Amino acid sequence: MAKVDLILEARQKTHGDFETHAYISQCLKIAMRMESGNWTILSNAHQEALEMIVHKIARILNGNPDVHDHWDDIAGYATLASKAINEENAL
């Protein structure tokens, strides 16, 4: 088995089926873009942080919810978004 196949097999155990993950993730991202009046005024940093948080949420919903990295990554992206506020709008 090729190295990439071993990696994909391991990831499926923690992240779940890729096609299902992609569906969940894209549905959440579409909802953020279409249903939010604020999406277009968000900075690139805030948009990216939200998209990455949704990506991690999709992994939690689709894969193993007990993987610390999923939750820690959400906290990390939220922290980056918070720091972007501080840098953009220093009081």
GUPA-232381 format. One line per field, with one value per atom (N, C-alpha, C, CB): chain; residue number from 1; y, z, x; residue in one letter. Coordinates in nm, 4 decimals. Glycine has a CB too. Layout:
N
cadena <- A;...
num <- NUM;...
y <- Y;...
z <- Z;...
x <- X;...
residuo <- A;...
//
This chain:
91
cadena <- A;A;A;A;A;A;A;A;A;A;A;A;A;A;A;A;A;A;A;A;A;A;A;A;A;A;A;A;A;A;A;A;A;A;A;A;A;A;A;A;A;A;A;A;A;A;A;A;A;A;A;A;A;A;A;A;A;A;A;A;A;A;A;A;A;A;A;A;A;A;A;A;A;A;A;A;A;A;A;A;A;A;A;A;A;A;A;A;A;A;A;A;A;A;A;A;A;A;A;A;A;A;A;A;A;A;A;A;A;A;A;A;A;A;A;A;A;A;A;A;A;A;A;A;A;A;A;A;A;A;A;A;A;A;A;A;A;A;A;A;A;A;A;A;A;A;A;A;A;A;A;A;A;A;A;A;A;A;A;A;A;A;A;A;A;A;A;A;A;A;A;A;A;A;A;A;A;A;A;A;A;A;A;A;A;A;A;A;A;A;A;A;A;A;A;A;A;A;A;A;A;A;A;A;A;A;A;A;A;A;A;A;A;A;A;A;A;A;A;A;A;A;A;A;A;A;A;A;A;A;A;A;A;A;A;A;A;A;A;A;A;A;A;A;A;A;A;A;A;A;A;A;A;A;A;A;A;A;A;A;A;A;A;A;A;A;A;A;A;A;A;A;A;A;A;A;A;A;A;A;A;A;A;A;A;A;A;A;A;A;A;A;A;A;A;A;A;A;A;A;A;A;A;A;A;A;A;A;A;A;A;A;A;A;A;A;A;A;A;A;A;A;A;A;A;A;A;A;A;A;A;A;A;A;A;A;A;A;A;A;A;A;A;A;A;A;A;A;A;A;A;A;A;A;A;A;A;A;A;A;A;A;A;A
num <- 1;1;1;1;2;2;2;2;3;3;3;3;4;4;4;4;5;5;5;5;6;6;6;6;7;7;7;7;8;8;8;8;9;9;9;9;10;10;10;10;11;11;11;11;12;12;12;12;13;13;13;13;14;14;14;14;15;15;15;15;16;16;16;16;17;17;17;17;18;18;18;18;19;19;19;19;20;20;20;20;21;21;21;21;22;22;22;22;23;23;23;23;24;24;24;24;25;25;25;25;26;26;26;26;27;27;27;27;28;28;28;28;29;29;29;29;30;30;30;30;31;31;31;31;32;32;32;32;33;33;33;33;34;34;34;34;35;35;35;35;36;36;36;36;37;37;37;37;38;38;38;38;39;39;39;39;40;40;40;40;41;41;41;41;42;42;42;42;43;43;43;43;44;44;44;44;45;45;45;45;46;46;46;46;47;47;47;47;48;48;48;48;49;49;49;49;50;50;50;50;51;51;51;51;52;52;52;52;53;53;53;53;54;54;54;54;55;55;55;55;56;56;56;56;57;57;57;57;58;58;58;58;59;59;59;59;60;60;60;60;61;61;61;61;62;62;62;62;63;63;63;63;64;64;64;64;65;65;65;65;66;66;66;66;67;67;67;67;68;68;68;68;69;69;69;69;70;70;70;70;71;71;71;71;72;72;72;72;73;73;73;73;74;74;74;74;75;75;75;75;76;76;76;76;77;77;77;77;78;78;78;78;79;79;79;79;80;80;80;80;81;81;81;81;82;82;82;82;83;83;83;83;84;84;84;84;85;85;85;85;86;86;86;86;87;87;87;87;88;88;88;88;89;89;89;89;90;90;90;90;91;91;91;91
y <- -0.1175;0.0000;0.1244;-0.0005;0.2197;0.3430;0.4261;0.4245;0.5083;0.5917;0.6807;0.6775;0.7391;0.8266;0.7482;0.8941;0.6243;0.5419;0.5143;0.4100;0.4939;0.4721;0.5978;0.4320;0.7117;0.8383;0.8584;0.9565;0.8344;0.8513;0.7556;0.8300;0.6356;0.5372;0.5832;0.3992;0.6347;0.6847;0.8057;0.7219;0.8949;1.0164;0.9827;1.1131;0.8801;0.8431;0.8015;0.7289;0.7457;0.7049;0.8259;0.6182;0.9345;1.0526;1.1558;1.1155;1.1649;1.2689;1.2181;1.3313;1.0878;1.0306;1.0291;1.1076;0.9859;0.9782;1.1177;0.9119;1.1320;1.2631;1.3255;1.2513;1.2480;1.3029;1.3565;1.1952;1.2847;1.3302;1.4552;1.2191;1.4543;1.5726;1.6934;1.5473;1.6759;1.7859;1.8410;1.7396;1.7532;1.7964;1.8808;1.6732;1.8313;1.9048;2.0404;1.8228;2.0395;2.1607;2.2642;2.1279;2.2212;2.3150;2.3691;2.2470;2.2872;2.3362;2.4455;2.2201;2.4246;2.5246;2.6524;2.4686;2.6386;2.7561;2.8345;2.7135;2.7641;2.8311;2.9094;2.7284;2.8495;2.9179;3.0440;2.8237;3.0363;3.1552;3.2671;3.1203;3.2318;3.3339;3.3929;3.2745;3.3080;3.3515;3.4093;3.2362;3.3617;3.4008;3.5090;3.2808;3.5500;3.6503;3.7823;3.6040;3.8858;4.0178;4.0733;4.1119;4.0158;4.0665;4.0027;4.0462;3.8961;3.8218;3.9115;3.7103;3.9975;4.0790;4.1892;4.1407;4.2222;4.3258;4.2679;4.4143;4.1369;4.0731;4.0826;3.9246;4.0915;4.0907;3.9516;4.1333;3.9429;3.8119;3.7200;3.8272;3.7743;3.6929;3.6360;3.7761;3.7164;3.6684;3.5665;3.7852;3.5918;3.4944;3.3615;3.5481;3.3670;3.2434;3.1690;3.2746;3.2428;3.1784;3.1076;3.2821;3.1750;3.1120;2.9888;3.2119;2.9975;2.8814;2.7650;2.9192;2.7938;2.6857;2.6272;2.7369;2.7121;2.6631;2.5708;2.7810;2.6105;2.5263;2.3943;2.6004;2.4004;2.2790;2.1829;2.3147;2.2371;2.1535;2.1022;2.2321;2.1852;2.1405;2.0245;2.2570;2.0342;1.9251;1.7965;1.9630;1.8075;1.6885;1.6281;1.7226;1.7140;1.6657;1.5953;1.7825;1.6546;1.5965;1.4691;1.6961;1.4573;1.3458;1.2365;1.3963;1.2750;1.1796;1.1526;1.2303;1.1409;1.1118;1.2430;1.0309;1.2679;1.3943;1.4041;1.4138;1.2950;1.2928;1.3164;1.1613;1.3715;1.4046;1.5465;1.3913;1.5588;1.6893;1.7935;1.6750;1.7532;1.8478;1.9254;1.7746;1.8591;1.9286;2.0477;1.8314;2.0216;2.1248;2.2302;2.0610;2.1855;2.2798;2.3704;2.2043;2.3146;2.3956;2.5030;2.3066;2.4695;2.5689;2.6843;2.5043;2.6497;2.7537;2.8367;2.6906;2.7725;2.8437;2.9416;2.7453;2.8983;2.9881;3.1026;2.9104;3.0749;3.1822;3.2831;3.1242;3.2339;3.3228;3.4089;3.2414;3.3496;3.4273;3.5362;3.3351;3.5039;3.6039;3.7160;3.5388;3.6799;3.7793;3.8710;3.7105;3.8131;3.8938;3.9864;3.8023;3.9415;4.0254;4.1486;3.9460;4.1335;4.2478;4.3467;4.2024;4.2958;4.3824;4.4574;4.3014;4.3913;4.4548;4.5552;4.3503;4.5231;4.6095;4.7276;4.5306;4.7065;4.8082;4.8369;4.7646;4.8633;4.8918;5.0083;4.9231;4.9876;5.0935;5.1879;5.0336
z <- 0.0000;0.0000;0.0000;0.1229;-0.0842;-0.0952;0.0322;-0.2191;0.0588;0.1787;0.1835;0.1851;0.0706;0.0689;0.1028;-0.0687;0.0617;0.0941;0.2436;0.0164;0.3054;0.4503;0.5244;0.4955;0.4763;0.5375;0.5235;0.4731;0.4033;0.3802;0.4659;0.2325;0.4816;0.5649;0.7109;0.5536;0.7588;0.8968;0.9150;0.9344;0.8175;0.8275;0.8260;0.7125;0.7526;0.7485;0.8874;0.6471;0.9681;1.1038;1.1929;1.1659;1.1707;1.2545;1.1901;1.2867;1.0577;0.9876;0.9220;0.8833;0.9088;0.8423;0.6911;0.8795;0.6236;0.4774;0.4168;0.4271;0.3207;0.2633;0.1930;0.1661;0.1149;0.0406;0.1360;-0.0515;0.2446;0.3422;0.4131;0.4446;0.4497;0.5125;0.4207;0.5474;0.2935;0.1976;0.1876;0.0595;0.1872;0.1792;0.3014;0.1682;0.4205;0.5435;0.5435;0.6695;0.5125;0.5145;0.4154;0.4841;0.2938;0.1917;0.2269;0.0547;0.2840;0.3257;0.4313;0.3806;0.5281;0.6322;0.5751;0.7425;0.4828;0.4223;0.3369;0.3368;0.2643;0.1835;0.2744;0.0984;0.3857;0.4799;0.5343;0.5959;0.5650;0.6158;0.5132;0.6555;0.3889;0.2842;0.2449;0.1613;0.2358;0.1819;0.2879;0.1137;0.4088;0.5109;0.6044;0.5914;0.5844;0.6731;0.6004;0.7279;0.6550;0.5972;0.6185;0.6551;0.7114;0.7435;0.6631;0.8879;0.5910;0.5260;0.4406;0.4398;0.3631;0.2685;0.3362;0.1669;0.4600;0.5283;0.6193;0.6095;0.6314;0.7134;0.6430;0.7422;0.7221;0.6653;0.6112;0.7715;0.5293;0.4798;0.5960;0.3861;0.6979;0.8142;0.8833;0.9138;0.8976;0.9636;0.8780;0.9958;0.7486;0.6602;0.6627;0.5172;0.6536;0.6520;0.7846;0.6223;0.8955;1.0263;1.0369;1.1400;0.9943;0.9994;0.9099;0.9587;0.7899;0.7002;0.7597;0.5625;0.8231;0.8836;1.0057;0.9235;1.0821;1.1960;1.1473;1.2770;1.0409;0.9837;0.9333;0.8683;0.8719;0.8253;0.9426;0.7582;1.0547;1.1731;1.2316;1.2796;1.2304;1.2777;1.1920;1.2752;1.0615;0.9726;1.0065;0.8253;1.0398;1.0801;1.2071;1.1003;1.3018;1.4275;1.4014;1.5269;1.3161;1.2863;1.2048;1.2130;1.1226;1.0299;1.0791;0.8979;1.1580;1.2004;1.3493;1.1638;1.4079;1.5498;1.6282;1.5808;1.7065;1.7790;1.8982;1.8270;1.9305;2.0458;2.0093;2.1167;1.8916;1.8514;1.8991;1.6954;1.9891;2.0469;1.9409;2.1433;1.8360;1.7337;1.6725;1.6246;1.6511;1.5925;1.6807;1.5755;1.8088;1.9032;1.9248;2.0373;1.9354;1.9548;1.8335;1.9825;1.7149;1.5933;1.5886;1.4689;1.6328;1.6375;1.7296;1.6865;1.8460;1.9395;1.8774;2.0718;1.8040;1.7405;1.6348;1.6784;1.5499;1.4463;1.5069;1.3477;1.6139;1.6814;1.7424;1.7910;1.7961;1.8525;1.7433;1.9249;1.6286;1.5177;1.4729;1.3994;1.4680;1.4291;1.5322;1.4128;1.6591;1.7657;1.7558;1.9025;1.7288;1.7133;1.5918;1.6994;1.4877;1.3700;1.4050;1.2572;1.4926;1.5383;1.6090;1.6323;1.6972;1.7726;1.6815;1.8737;1.5771;1.4862;1.3954;1.4035;1.3516;1.2590;1.3275;1.1863;1.4496;1.5185;1.6567;1.5292;1.6644;1.7934;1.8607;1.7763;1.9853;2.0591;2.1249;2.1645
x <- 0.0847;0.0000;0.0897;-0.0966;0.0567;0.1341;0.1185;0.0897;0.2194;0.2175;0.0937;0.3432;0.0576;-0.0603;-0.1865;-0.0757;-0.1962;-0.3125;-0.3197;-0.3082;-0.2046;-0.2006;-0.2461;-0.0582;-0.2023;-0.2423;-0.3931;-0.1660;-0.4460;-0.5897;-0.6715;-0.6226;-0.6243;-0.6935;-0.6965;-0.6252;-0.5852;-0.5790;-0.6705;-0.4340;-0.6711;-0.7534;-0.9020;-0.7208;-0.9386;-1.0801;-1.1284;-1.1035;-1.0412;-1.0790;-1.1062;-0.9688;-1.0339;-1.0537;-1.1442;-0.9214;-1.1450;-1.2191;-1.3476;-1.1312;-1.3633;-1.4792;-1.4622;-1.6040;-1.5652;-1.5661;-1.5505;-1.6967;-1.4583;-1.4283;-1.5484;-1.3135;-1.6206;-1.7352;-1.8417;-1.7965;-1.8666;-1.9656;-1.9156;-1.9965;-1.7879;-1.7286;-1.7411;-1.5806;-1.7085;-1.7146;-1.8566;-1.6657;-1.9536;-2.0942;-2.1319;-2.1885;-2.1011;-2.1338;-2.0634;-2.0933;-1.9359;-1.8557;-1.9079;-1.7107;-1.9376;-1.9863;-2.1242;-1.9909;-2.2111;-2.3437;-2.3298;-2.4301;-2.2420;-2.2217;-2.1608;-2.1323;-2.0660;-2.0022;-2.1018;-1.8813;-2.1867;-2.2888;-2.3829;-2.3684;-2.4223;-2.5113;-2.4447;-2.5503;-2.3167;-2.2471;-2.2461;-2.1040;-2.2192;-2.2072;-2.3428;-2.1399;-2.4438;-2.5725;-2.6653;-2.6404;-2.6561;-2.7534;-2.7020;-2.7934;-2.5796;-2.5227;-2.5076;-2.3878;-2.5664;-2.5500;-2.4103;-2.6514;-2.3363;-2.2031;-2.0908;-2.1765;-2.1168;-2.0078;-1.9191;-2.0648;-1.9796;-1.9024;-1.8217;-1.9952;-1.8547;-1.7767;-1.6687;-1.8688;-1.6657;-1.5618;-1.4269;-1.5975;-1.3219;-1.1870;-1.1554;-1.0817;-1.0537;-1.0093;-0.9745;-0.8877;-0.9108;-0.8734;-0.9967;-0.7913;-1.0999;-1.2215;-1.2954;-1.3136;-1.3038;-1.3676;-1.2935;-1.3742;-1.1629;-1.0837;-1.0953;-0.9362;-1.0909;-1.1046;-1.2396;-1.0894;-1.3459;-1.4780;-1.4859;-1.5853;-1.4281;-1.4298;-1.3507;-1.3724;-1.2390;-1.1602;-1.2310;-1.0209;-1.2981;-1.3759;-1.4870;-1.4352;-1.5555;-1.6613;-1.6028;-1.7337;-1.4849;-1.4166;-1.3948;-1.2805;-1.3497;-1.3261;-1.4571;-1.2488;-1.5610;-1.6922;-1.7421;-1.7940;-1.7234;-1.7649;-1.6903;-1.7406;-1.5620;-1.4868;-1.5438;-1.3394;-1.5809;-1.6383;-1.7711;-1.6580;-1.8547;-1.9854;-1.9754;-2.0705;-1.8722;-1.8587;-1.7645;-1.8109;-1.6656;-1.5634;-1.5701;-1.4257;-1.4530;-1.4429;-1.4452;-1.3142;-1.5505;-1.5597;-1.4637;-1.7005;-1.3973;-1.3072;-1.1607;-1.3197;-1.1355;-0.9989;-0.9702;-0.9793;-0.8734;-0.8402;-0.8055;-0.7244;-0.7363;-0.6926;-0.8089;-0.6175;-0.9225;-1.0373;-1.0763;-1.1577;-1.0897;-1.1335;-1.0248;-1.1721;-0.9008;-0.7902;-0.7730;-0.6599;-0.7925;-0.7817;-0.8898;-0.7910;-1.0116;-1.1191;-1.0778;-1.2525;-1.0253;-0.9800;-0.8684;-0.9317;-0.7792;-0.6689;-0.7175;-0.5723;-0.8096;-0.8618;-0.9419;-0.9489;-1.0161;-1.0894;-0.9917;-1.1822;-0.8818;-0.7799;-0.7171;-0.6711;-0.6882;-0.6322;-0.7292;-0.5980;-0.8582;-0.9580;-0.9640;-1.0970;-0.9552;-0.9560;-0.8341;-0.9596;-0.7198;-0.5978;-0.6084;-0.4740;-0.6749;-0.6936;-0.7761;-0.7613;-0.8728;-0.9520;-0.8611;-1.0670;-0.7793;-0.6894;-0.5939;-0.6110;-0.5454;-0.4523;-0.5220;-0.3813;-0.6441;-0.7166;-0.7822;-0.8204;-0.8285;-0.9072;-0.8513;-1.0524;-0.7225;-0.6603;-0.7318;-0.5098;-0.7656;-0.8379;-0.7417;-0.9311
residuo <- M;M;M;M;A;A;A;A;K;K;K;K;V;V;V;V;D;D;D;D;L;L;L;L;I;I;I;I;L;L;L;L;E;E;E;E;A;A;A;A;R;R;R;R;Q;Q;Q;Q;K;K;K;K;T;T;T;T;H;H;H;H;G;G;G;G;D;D;D;D;F;F;F;F;E;E;E;E;T;T;T;T;H;H;H;H;A;A;A;A;Y;Y;Y;Y;I;I;I;I;S;S;S;S;Q;Q;Q;Q;C;C;C;C;L;L;L;L;K;K;K;K;I;I;I;I;A;A;A;A;M;M;M;M;R;R;R;R;M;M;M;M;E;E;E;E;S;S;S;S;G;G;G;G;N;N;N;N;W;W;W;W;T;T;T;T;I;I;I;I;L;L;L;L;S;S;S;S;N;N;N;N;A;A;A;A;H;H;H;H;Q;Q;Q;Q;E;E;E;E;A;A;A;A;L;L;L;L;E;E;E;E;M;M;M;M;I;I;I;I;V;V;V;V;H;H;H;H;K;K;K;K;I;I;I;I;A;A;A;A;R;R;R;R;I;I;I;I;L;L;L;L;N;N;N;N;G;G;G;G;N;N;N;N;P;P;P;P;D;D;D;D;V;V;V;V;H;H;H;H;D;D;D;D;H;H;H;H;W;W;W;W;D;D;D;D;D;D;D;D;I;I;I;I;A;A;A;A;G;G;G;G;Y;Y;Y;Y;A;A;A;A;T;T;T;T;L;L;L;L;A;A;A;A;S;S;S;S;K;K;K;K;A;A;A;A;I;I;I;I;N;N;N;N;E;E;E;E;E;E;E;E;N;N;N;N;A;A;A;A;L;L;L;L
//
